[in-house]
Amino acid sequence: MNANDAAVIIGAYEHPGRELPDKSLAQIHAEVALGAVADAGLTLDDVDGFFCGHDAPGYGGGWVTMAEYMGLRNLTYMDSTESGGASPIYHVSHAAAAIAAGKCSVALITLAGKPRTGVQPGGGGPARPEDAFEMAMFTGAGLVSTYALAAQRHMYEFGTTSEQLAEIKVAASIHASHNPNAFLQKVMTVEDVVSSPLVADPLHRADCCVVTDGGGAVVVVSREVARTLNRQPVRIMGQGEAGKLTNGGRVDLTYTPAVWSGPRAFQQAGVSVQDVDYVSVYDSFTITVLEILEDLGFCEKGQGGRFVMDGALVAPHGRLPFNTDGGGLANNHPAHRGGITKIIEAVRQLRGEANPGVQVPDCEIALVHGNGGDLGTRMRAATMILGRESA
């Protein structure tokens, strides 16, 4: 059986907190798990598949400890694939495949973090083989710096401006103003963005995602299980995965792995960019959004700056509404990885459950895209096409 025909998303939950100093990381994972299974009309006793990334604390890439903590006694399938911000999107794909293969029937996927008020696991481990060759070159540089390199190169190649990048943050802030849980509540203007302090030229502070505690979870189930539940399912129509390597240092900073993962997802889903009503696009920085939209085919390479102008991304009636919860730029970027929130908001849109001011009319097809890694060096990505389905 095709994995996409075998499974649907039935539950989704985002933690309302953005600063959680009094909660442990394990506790946040458990709270979002409980929220997602309750949204699905299930309990933790129904879960027989558990998926998490290395943001989950403990043994076995986190799943062993978290399964014990949450009392997941009936597990027949476990997966701790680690792909940074793309991990939850990988997990949905892997969960669908496991369900199609008969390995499990109710799969729980969690992500949580405390980078704002605590320590986030997942950054340690043995030295990477490339470090001996590369780290000396990056002395004094950080993650923002490498994304700034990409932004500078895009500006040089295509004439993209800081004001065009700012349009992305403006759209995110408009959406966040409709979300009572969003970390940033103020609607920003282009001038607000470009006048915020420079972090790494040409990226300003407002070009960067927020740093928040919190998390989210989704539940993927077999169609047989879905038919027993009084909840609107969401179709998993297509997925694509890809990685972008450094090519021995000859890396082109103007594109992301979405140039490969996107077409694979569209082909599997049997739809095109013209069919997409809403996009949940990874937004660690404004330049991340701009390059992904180009790479997915919503505009030609180099035309992203023009594409995002004049409210194109603003819901509900923009040309391509994006990240209607406020996204990582204004709402929530838990664990420094925003993939789970991208899935959750796409599910809300397809169910007609987004905040009323940003609900896309007749939303039938949504695209979700997540990144992991560093736009300035090496990355992995996952693209997923989701569809509305009657209960």
C-alpha positions as CSV (number, residue, x, y, z in Angstrom):
1,M,0.0,0.0,0.0
2,N,1.2,3.5,-0.8
3,A,2.2,5.2,2.5
4,N,0.2,8.3,1.6
5,D,-2.9,6.2,1.1
6,A,-2.4,4.4,4.4
7,A,-2.1,7.3,6.9
8,V,-3.5,10.7,7.8
9,I,-2.8,13.4,10.3
10,I,-5.5,13.3,12.9
11,G,-4.2,15.3,15.9
12,A,-2.2,18.5,16.3
13,Y,-1.3,20.7,19.3
14,E,1.0,23.6,20.0
15,H,2.1,24.5,23.5
16,P,0.7,28.0,24.4
17,G,3.8,29.0,26.4
18,R,6.7,30.9,25.0
19,E,8.6,31.4,28.3
20,L,8.5,28.3,30.6
21,P,11.1,28.7,33.3
22,D,9.2,26.4,35.7
23,K,8.8,23.4,33.4
24,S,11.3,20.8,32.5
25,L,12.0,19.8,28.9
26,A,10.6,16.4,29.4
27,Q,7.4,18.0,30.9
28,I,6.9,20.1,27.8
29,H,7.3,17.1,25.6
30,A,4.7,15.3,27.7
31,E,2.3,18.3,27.7
32,V,2.3,18.6,23.9
33,A,1.9,14.9,23.5
34,L,-1.2,14.9,25.8
35,G,-2.6,17.9,23.8
36,A,-2.1,16.2,20.4
37,V,-3.7,12.8,21.4
38,A,-6.6,14.7,23.1
39,D,-7.1,16.7,19.9
40,A,-7.2,13.4,18.0
41,G,-9.7,11.8,20.4
42,L,-7.2,9.3,21.7
43,T,-5.0,8.7,24.8
44,L,-1.4,7.9,25.3
45,D,-2.4,4.3,25.8
46,D,-3.4,4.2,22.1
47,V,0.1,5.2,20.9
48,D,2.1,2.4,19.4
49,G,4.6,4.5,17.4
50,F,6.8,7.3,18.8
51,F,8.9,9.7,16.8
52,C,11.2,12.5,18.2
53,G,14.5,14.3,17.3
54,H,17.4,15.0,19.5
55,D,15.6,17.9,21.1
56,A,14.1,15.1,23.3
57,P,16.2,14.5,26.3
58,G,17.6,11.2,27.3
59,Y,18.7,7.8,26.0
60,G,18.1,6.4,22.5
61,G,18.1,9.8,20.8
62,G,15.5,10.8,23.4
63,W,12.8,8.3,22.6
64,V,13.7,5.7,25.3
65,T,13.7,8.2,28.2
66,M,10.6,10.1,26.9
67,A,8.7,6.9,26.3
68,E,9.3,5.9,29.9
69,Y,8.5,9.4,31.1
70,M,5.1,9.5,29.3
71,G,4.2,5.9,30.0
72,L,4.2,4.7,26.4
73,R,3.9,1.1,27.2
74,N,2.5,-0.2,23.9
75,L,5.2,0.9,21.5
76,T,5.9,-1.4,18.5
77,Y,7.8,1.2,16.4
78,M,10.3,4.0,17.4
79,D,12.2,6.6,15.3
80,S,14.7,9.3,16.5
81,T,15.8,10.5,13.1
82,E,17.6,13.8,13.6
83,S,17.4,16.5,10.8
84,G,17.2,19.7,12.8
85,G,14.2,21.9,12.0
86,A,13.2,19.4,9.3
87,S,12.9,16.5,11.7
88,P,9.2,16.5,12.4
89,I,8.4,16.6,8.6
90,Y,10.7,13.6,8.1
91,H,8.9,12.0,11.0
92,V,5.5,12.4,9.4
93,S,6.8,10.7,6.3
94,H,8.4,7.9,8.2
95,A,5.3,7.4,10.3
96,A,3.2,7.1,7.2
97,A,5.6,4.5,5.9
98,A,5.6,2.6,9.1
99,I,1.8,2.5,9.2
100,A,1.7,1.3,5.6
101,A,4.1,-1.5,6.5
102,G,2.0,-2.5,9.5
103,K,4.6,-1.5,12.1
104,C,2.2,0.7,14.0
105,S,-1.2,2.4,13.7
106,V,-1.1,5.4,16.0
107,A,2.1,7.4,15.7
108,L,3.0,10.3,18.0
109,I,5.5,13.0,17.0
110,T,6.8,15.5,19.5
111,L,9.2,18.5,19.6
112,A,10.0,20.7,22.5
113,G,12.7,23.1,23.8
114,K,13.7,25.6,26.4
115,P,16.3,27.8,24.6
116,R,14.8,30.9,26.2
117,T,14.9,29.9,29.8
118,G,17.0,26.7,29.9
119,V,19.5,24.6,28.1
120,Q,18.6,22.8,24.9
121,P,20.1,19.3,24.3
122,G,21.2,18.0,21.0
123,G,24.3,20.2,20.3
124,G,26.9,17.9,21.8
125,G,28.4,14.6,20.7
126,P,31.6,13.7,19.1
127,A,33.5,16.1,16.9
128,R,32.3,16.1,13.3
129,P,35.0,15.1,10.7
130,E,34.7,18.4,8.9
131,D,35.4,20.5,12.0
132,A,39.2,20.1,11.7
133,F,39.1,21.7,8.3
134,E,36.3,24.3,8.7
135,M,36.2,25.6,12.3
136,A,39.4,27.6,12.0
137,M,37.7,29.5,9.1
138,F,34.6,30.2,11.2
139,T,36.4,31.7,14.2
140,G,34.3,34.6,15.5
141,A,31.4,33.7,13.1
142,G,28.1,32.3,14.1
143,L,24.9,31.0,12.6
144,V,23.5,34.5,11.8
145,S,26.8,35.4,10.0
146,T,26.5,32.5,7.6
147,Y,22.9,33.4,6.8
148,A,24.0,37.0,6.3
149,L,26.6,35.7,3.8
150,A,23.7,34.1,1.9
151,A,21.7,37.3,2.0
152,Q,24.6,39.4,0.8
153,R,25.2,37.0,-2.1
154,H,21.5,37.1,-3.1
155,M,21.6,40.9,-3.0
156,Y,24.7,40.9,-5.2
157,E,23.4,38.4,-7.7
158,F,19.8,39.6,-8.0
159,G,19.5,43.1,-6.6
160,T,17.4,42.0,-3.6
161,T,17.1,44.7,-1.0
162,S,16.7,44.9,2.8
163,E,13.3,46.4,2.3
164,Q,12.2,43.4,0.3
165,L,13.4,41.0,3.0
166,A,11.5,43.2,5.5
167,E,8.2,42.6,3.8
168,I,8.5,39.0,5.0
169,K,8.8,40.0,8.6
170,V,5.9,42.5,8.2
171,A,3.6,39.8,6.9
172,A,4.6,37.5,9.8
173,S,4.0,40.3,12.4
174,I,0.5,41.0,10.9
175,H,-0.3,37.3,11.3
176,A,1.1,37.2,14.8
177,S,-1.2,40.0,15.9
178,H,-4.1,37.7,15.4
179,N,-2.5,35.0,17.6
180,P,-2.9,35.6,21.3
181,N,0.0,33.2,22.1
182,A,2.5,34.8,19.7
183,F,5.7,35.9,21.2
184,L,5.7,39.2,19.3
185,Q,2.4,41.1,19.2
186,K,3.3,44.4,17.5
187,V,2.6,44.8,13.8
188,M,5.9,46.0,12.2
189,T,6.5,48.2,9.2
190,V,9.3,47.9,6.7
191,E,10.9,50.9,8.4
192,D,10.7,49.1,11.8
193,V,12.6,46.1,10.4
194,V,15.4,48.0,8.5
195,S,15.9,50.4,11.4
196,S,16.3,47.5,14.0
197,P,20.0,46.9,15.0
198,L,22.2,45.1,12.5
199,V,23.2,41.7,13.8
200,A,25.3,40.6,10.8
201,D,25.2,42.8,7.7
202,P,22.7,42.9,5.9
203,L,20.5,41.0,8.5
204,H,18.8,43.1,11.1
205,R,17.5,41.9,14.5
206,A,14.0,41.8,13.0
207,D,15.2,39.6,10.2
208,C,15.9,36.9,12.7
209,C,13.5,34.4,14.3
210,V,12.4,34.7,17.9
211,V,13.9,32.6,20.7
212,T,11.2,30.8,22.6
213,D,10.4,27.9,24.9
214,G,7.6,25.6,23.9
215,G,6.8,22.9,21.4
216,G,4.2,20.9,19.6
217,A,3.1,17.5,18.6
218,V,1.1,15.8,15.9
219,V,-0.6,12.4,15.6
220,V,-0.5,10.3,12.4
221,V,-2.9,7.3,12.3
222,S,-4.0,4.6,9.9
223,R,-7.1,5.2,7.9
224,E,-8.8,2.4,9.8
225,V,-8.1,4.2,13.1
226,A,-9.2,7.5,11.6
227,R,-12.6,6.1,10.7
228,T,-13.3,5.4,14.4
229,L,-12.6,9.0,15.4
230,N,-14.8,12.1,15.3
231,R,-12.0,14.3,14.0
232,Q,-11.3,15.8,10.5
233,P,-8.3,14.0,9.0
234,V,-5.7,15.7,6.9
235,R,-4.3,13.9,3.9
236,I,-0.6,13.4,3.4
237,M,-0.4,13.8,-0.3
238,G,3.4,13.9,-1.0
239,Q,6.8,14.2,0.6
240,G,10.3,15.0,-0.6
241,E,13.6,15.0,1.1
242,A,17.0,16.3,0.1
243,G,20.4,17.6,1.3
244,K,22.7,20.3,0.1
245,L,26.4,19.7,0.6
246,T,29.4,22.1,0.4
247,N,30.8,20.8,-2.9
248,G,34.3,21.1,-1.5
249,G,33.8,24.7,-0.6
250,R,32.3,25.7,-4.0
251,V,28.9,26.2,-2.4
252,D,26.3,28.5,-4.0
253,L,24.6,30.4,-1.2
254,T,21.6,31.5,-3.3
255,Y,19.6,28.3,-3.1
256,T,18.5,25.6,-0.6
257,P,17.7,21.9,-0.8
258,A,14.1,22.8,-1.6
259,V,15.1,22.8,-5.2
260,W,15.2,19.0,-5.0
261,S,12.7,18.2,-2.1
262,G,10.0,20.4,-3.5
263,P,9.7,18.8,-7.0
264,R,9.8,15.4,-5.4
265,A,6.9,16.3,-3.1
266,F,4.8,17.9,-5.9
267,Q,5.4,14.9,-8.2
268,Q,4.3,12.4,-5.5
269,A,1.2,14.5,-4.7
270,G,0.2,15.0,-8.3
271,V,-0.2,18.8,-7.9
272,S,1.7,21.9,-8.8
273,V,2.6,25.3,-7.2
274,Q,-0.6,26.7,-8.8
275,D,-2.7,24.4,-6.7
276,V,-1.3,25.5,-3.3
277,D,-3.6,27.7,-1.2
278,Y,-1.3,28.1,1.8
279,V,2.4,27.6,2.7
280,S,4.1,26.9,6.0
281,V,7.7,27.8,5.1
282,Y,10.7,27.5,7.4
283,D,11.6,31.0,8.6
284,S,14.7,31.0,10.7
285,F,15.6,34.3,8.9
286,T,13.8,36.4,6.3
287,I,16.4,35.3,3.7
288,T,15.5,31.6,4.4
289,V,11.9,32.3,3.4
290,L,12.8,34.2,0.3
291,E,15.2,31.5,-1.1
292,I,12.8,28.7,-0.2
293,L,9.9,30.3,-2.1
294,E,12.1,30.6,-5.1
295,D,13.4,27.1,-4.9
296,L,10.0,25.6,-4.5
297,G,9.0,27.3,-7.8
298,F,6.6,30.0,-6.6
299,C,8.7,32.5,-8.5
300,E,11.8,32.4,-10.6
301,K,15.3,32.4,-9.0
302,G,16.2,35.9,-8.2
303,Q,12.6,37.2,-8.3
304,G,11.8,36.4,-4.6
305,G,12.3,40.0,-3.5
306,R,9.7,41.3,-6.0
307,F,7.4,38.3,-5.3
308,V,7.0,39.1,-1.6
309,M,6.2,42.8,-2.0
310,D,2.8,44.5,-1.8
311,G,1.3,42.1,0.8
312,A,1.8,39.0,-1.3
313,L,2.3,36.8,1.8
314,V,-0.4,38.3,3.9
315,A,-3.5,36.3,4.8
316,P,-6.2,35.8,4.0
317,H,-6.2,37.3,0.5
318,G,-2.5,37.7,-0.4
319,R,-1.2,35.9,-3.5
320,L,0.5,33.2,-1.3
321,P,-0.5,33.4,2.4
322,F,2.3,32.1,4.6
323,N,2.9,31.2,8.3
324,T,-0.4,32.5,9.5
325,D,0.4,31.8,13.1
326,G,3.3,34.4,12.9
327,G,5.8,31.7,12.2
328,G,9.3,31.6,13.7
329,L,9.8,35.2,12.9
330,A,7.1,36.4,15.2
331,N,5.2,33.5,17.0
332,N,7.3,30.5,18.1
333,H,10.6,28.8,17.2
334,P,10.9,26.2,19.9
335,A,14.1,24.3,20.3
336,H,15.6,26.6,17.6
337,R,13.7,24.4,15.2
338,G,10.4,25.3,13.7
339,G,9.3,22.3,11.7
340,I,6.6,21.1,14.1
341,T,4.8,24.5,14.2
342,K,4.7,24.5,10.4
343,I,2.8,21.2,10.3
344,I,0.4,22.4,13.1
345,E,-0.6,25.6,11.4
346,A,-1.0,23.8,8.0
347,V,-3.4,21.4,9.8
348,R,-5.3,24.3,11.3
349,Q,-5.7,26.0,7.9
350,L,-6.9,22.8,6.2
351,R,-9.4,22.2,9.0
352,G,-10.6,25.8,8.9
353,E,-9.4,26.2,12.5
354,A,-6.8,29.0,12.0
355,N,-7.3,32.3,13.8
356,P,-10.3,33.9,12.0
357,G,-8.5,37.0,10.8
358,V,-6.0,34.8,8.9
359,Q,-8.0,31.8,7.8
360,V,-7.5,31.2,4.1
361,P,-10.9,30.8,2.4
362,D,-11.5,27.3,1.0
363,C,-8.0,26.1,1.9
364,E,-7.7,22.7,0.2
365,I,-3.9,22.2,-0.3
366,A,-1.1,23.3,1.9
367,L,2.6,23.0,1.6
368,V,4.9,22.5,4.6
369,H,8.7,22.9,4.3
370,G,11.4,22.5,7.0
371,N,15.2,23.0,7.0
372,G,17.9,21.7,9.2
373,G,21.5,22.8,9.2
374,D,23.0,26.0,7.9
375,L,22.3,27.9,4.7
376,G,25.9,29.0,4.6
377,T,27.4,25.5,4.7
378,R,25.3,22.3,4.5
379,M,21.6,21.7,4.9
380,R,18.9,19.0,4.7
381,A,15.3,19.7,3.9
382,A,11.9,18.2,3.8
383,T,8.8,19.3,1.8
384,M,5.3,17.9,2.4
385,I,2.0,18.5,0.6
386,L,-1.1,18.2,2.7
387,G,-4.7,18.2,1.6
388,R,-8.1,18.8,3.2
389,E,-10.2,15.7,3.6
390,S,-13.8,15.4,4.9
391,A,-14.3,13.8,8.3
